Structure formats: C-alpha cells, structure tokens
Amino acid sequence: MEIEALFQLSYGLYIISTKKGEKANGCVVNTVMQVTSNPPRISTTISKDNLTHDLIMETGEYTVSIMGQKVPPIFIGRFGFQSGRDIDKFKDTPHELDSRGIPYLKDGMMSYLSCKVVDHLDVGTHTIFVAELVDGAVFPTEDEAMTYAYYRKVKKGTVPKAAPTFRG
C-alpha cells in the first residue's frame, strides 16, 4: 500500500491538552472531527503511547487548540515530539485555562474547544474519544487553519513514531 494515499485526506493539526490534579499535559494530533451538531460533539483519536491519552482516560476531559499556519514551531516540537513523562510541556508555554482548569493555547491558534468525553472506542494502537463540547472560542486572527497537507508540504513537517501515518 502507498501510505502517501492517506496524505490526501484533508484534516488539520491540533494540540490536545488535559490535566489531572497538578499534572497538565498535551500532544499534537491530526484526527479531530465534528460528529454531531445537536448536541455538539467531536471525535478525537489519540495514540495509547501518549501520556495525554492516559490522563484523558482517567479524567474524561480535554481541550482542543486548533493550530493556525503561523503557529510557533516550538509548539509543534514540544507537544508533538517530546513526552510529558520527561518534561513539563506547559512550563514556559503561554497558555490559558478553561472553566475546568484545563490548559489551552492561544498563540498561533485559531480557536479552542473544551470537551467532556461521553464515549470511547479502542481501535488498537489508538483510542477514539467522543466528546461533547462544553465551551469554546474563536481567536481574532488573519491566519488560516493549518491542514496536515500544509504542514507536510510547506512546513516540511515530519511525524513522530506514535502518529498513525508514521513510517519506520
């Protein structure tokens, strides 16, 4: 199979964040989509290798920060290629908190969504979380949402080994 065929799917890049007690963490994902409008629900797919996955399984809460094309590259590096088991990803990272105290990013982002998990599905290496939206906001910007295609072609971005499109 030509894995590049998957690169033709149109989707964005997102930073998923959660918090359990004092431990906040986040990771980059490329699989978030709206599944219903009433009530407003989305699905988010996260690798089981990510600490963020484990924290969401425990808390049932997370935020989605929707990346713009001008997102600072350090955010992709910090949230996409480093483990929260080794570093505090939010230390020295400008962020805000939703009404439940879960962090989200604004700098370089288009908007954010605050989510409560209502169901999940084990799909092998990943879990699909279905979440109801509890809050969200659009940030004023002249930027455009970063698609995965833009990240790969224009930013020359690579993927970490936990990504569903990783090729070893």
GIGI-V74788 format. One record per residue. N is the residue number from 0. PSI is psi in whole degrees, -180 to 180 (999 if undefined). OMEGA is omega in whole degrees, -180 to 180 (999 if undefined). Layout:
n->(N/N)
psi->(PSI/PSI)
omega->(OMEGA/OMEGA)
//
This chain:
n->(0/1/2/3/4/5/6/7/8/9/10/11/12/13/14/15/16/17/18/19/20/21/22/23/24/25/26/27/28/29/30/31/32/33/34/35/36/37/38/39/40/41/42/43/44/45/46/47/48/49/50/51/52/53/54/55/56/57/58/59/60/61/62/63/64/65/66/67/68/69/70/71/72/73/74/75/76/77/78/79/80/81/82/83/84/85/86/87/88/89/90/91/92/93/94/95/96/97/98/99/100/101/102/103/104/105/106/107/108/109/110/111/112/113/114/115/116/117/118/119/120/121/122/123/124/125/126/127/128/129/130/131/132/133/134/135/136/137/138/139/140/141/142/143/144/145/146/147/148/149/150/151/152/153/154/155/156/157/158/159/160/161/162/163/164/165/166/167)
psi->(141/105/-25/-22/-34/-27/-11/-14/140/115/167/-170/140/151/119/129/151/174/134/116/-125/-5/109/145/165/163/159/135/162/16/82/133/151/136/-26/161/-22/97/157/119/150/165/147/129/128/138/139/-15/-17/137/-36/-40/-51/-41/-38/-39/-36/-38/-30/21/145/168/157/120/120/115/142/168/-23/18/137/127/-28/-31/-40/-42/-48/-46/-17/-23/8/151/137/-10/-21/-29/162/102/-23/-8/126/16/116/128/167/172/140/-176/-17/2/14/130/152/159/147/-39/119/7/156/-39/178/157/139/127/145/121/131/-14/164/156/126/121/38/-106/-14/166/135/119/130/126/143/139/131/-16/172/162/151/134/137/123/155/2/171/154/140/121/162/-37/-43/-44/-44/-44/-46/-47/-11/38/150/178/145/165/-21/-8/145/-21/8/138/120/999)
omega->(174/-178/180/177/178/-178/178/175/-178/175/-174/174/-171/170/178/-179/176/-178/172/-175/179/-177/174/179/179/178/176/173/177/-177/173/177/175/178/175/178/-180/1/180/-180/176/169/-180/-179/-176/177/177/178/-176/174/179/177/-177/-180/177/177/-178/-173/-177/-178/175/172/176/173/-174/-173/170/-180/-178/180/177/-178/-180/180/178/178/-177/-175/-177/-173/177/-179/175/174/-177/-177/172/-174/-178/176/-180/175/180/-179/175/-180/174/-176/179/179/179/-177/169/-179/176/-177/180/-178/179/-177/174/176/176/-167/173/-177/176/178/174/-177/177/179/178/-178/-176/172/172/177/173/-174/173/180/179/179/178/179/174/-180/178/-180/174/-177/175/179/179/173/177/178/178/179/-177/-174/-175/-179/-178/-177/176/-179/176/-175/179/-178/-180/-179/-179/174/-176/999)
//
